[in-house]
Amino acid sequence: MTTATTERAVRRAADVPAWRPFRVTVARVQQLTPCFLRITFTGGDLDEFGHDGPDQRIKLYLPRAGQDLPDAPAGDWFAQYRAMDPEVRGTLRTYTIRAVRPAQREVDVDFALHGDAGPASAWAVAATVGQEVALIGPNRLYGADCQGHEWSPPVDVRDVLIAGDETAVPAVCGVLERLRGTLDPGVRIQVFLEVPDAADVLPLLAPDQAEITWLTRNRPDGTVAANGELLLDAVCAAEFGRGARAAALDASTVDTVDIDLEVLWEVAAAAGSSAYAWIAGEAGAVKTIRRHLVRERGIDKGAVSFMGYWRAGRSEN
């Protein structure tokens, strides 16, 4: 590559942001289960919406009641959002896309509903066709990986563990679909999904060898399990990573994040591990599961991607 070509590439990377806002409207609303609601968004430039990973994150921007959607900011959109008056700016929440159809200029987002306890859930429940919001997401014109996704198993992985609550189900659905026909049939895949009720179990497209277990917090006797309780029990009982043990670690090398003050988020980096775990959901449960895998079971901490999607008792800023 010549110096001139390199300089043009650098200028292009600077001019074209990896993420950008997309003004969209609600095209369809579909109730999948009592917990899961799918909203299809459409927009004139969604053919430029990127999709670099099966668990691709986006930001959903909801204007305040009675306010119009502001002009999409250029450049550092998040810095501009943070600089807005908190009394005026809208609500920003993180979600995982469920599907992208560039040719149709459509994006699906599956919402895990929890009544009107949060602004995004309350908005989704009441969403109607034609409502306008903004999706801040990957820009296909960027020409490289826009980031915002964590699924990253080692090339030679032989043992995969996936665990998440209902907030992680859309991402897990995308991951399992991506894995179909791409993994050696000898790779073991164990999936544990915790949802509120048996009526929230969704049909999944997954590799033939995937062992999928749905865990429902609402018990037949009328009692309700705590968030993450069933997920932790299932992971502790699972046969996972027995042939890929690392040295046991002191708790101080594992529990380094205060989940009440910091975001619990780390992407696996152990490229040579034969085991890989992807854990997402309520931060307290995710931290406990990760502690079990690394400290008690001896899994290489670099072989575990763990994401605190939400924290019980706290709202996303």
HELIX and SHEET records of a PDB file:
HELIX    1   1 THR A    3  ASP A   15  1                                  13    
HELIX    2   2 LEU A   46  GLU A   48  5                                   3    
HELIX    3   3 TRP A   77  ALA A   83  1                                   7    
HELIX    4   4 PRO A  102  GLN A  104  5                                   3    
HELIX    5   5 PRO A  119  ALA A  126  1                                   8    
HELIX    6   6 ARG A  140  TYR A  142  5                                   3    
HELIX    7   7 GLU A  166  ALA A  168  5                                   3    
HELIX    8   8 VAL A  169  LEU A  179  1                                  11    
HELIX    9   9 ALA A  198  ASP A  200  5                                   3    
HELIX   10  10 GLU A  229  ALA A  237  1                                   9    
HELIX   11  11 ALA A  251  THR A  253  5                                   3    
HELIX   12  12 ALA A  283  ARG A  291  1                                   9    
HELIX   13  13 HIS A  292  GLU A  296  3                                   5    
HELIX   14  14 LYS A  301  ALA A  303  5                                   3    
SHEET    1   A 7 TRP A  19  GLN A  31  0                                        
SHEET    2   A 7 PHE A  36  THR A  42 -1                                        
SHEET    3   A 7 GLU A 106  ALA A 112 -1                                        
SHEET    4   A 7 THR A  91  ARG A 101 -1                                        
SHEET    5   A 7 ARG A  57  LEU A  62 -1                                        
SHEET    6   A 7 GLU A 132  PRO A 138 -1                                        
SHEET    7   A 7 TRP A  19  GLN A  31 -1                                        
SHEET    1   B 6 ALA A 210  THR A 216  0                                        
SHEET    2   B 6 ARG A 188  VAL A 195  1                                        
SHEET    3   B 6 ASP A 159  ASP A 165  1                                        
SHEET    4   B 6 ALA A 275  GLU A 282  1                                        
SHEET    5   B 6 VAL A 304  TRP A 310  1                                        
SHEET    6   B 6 TRP A 265  GLU A 266 -1                                        
END                                                                             
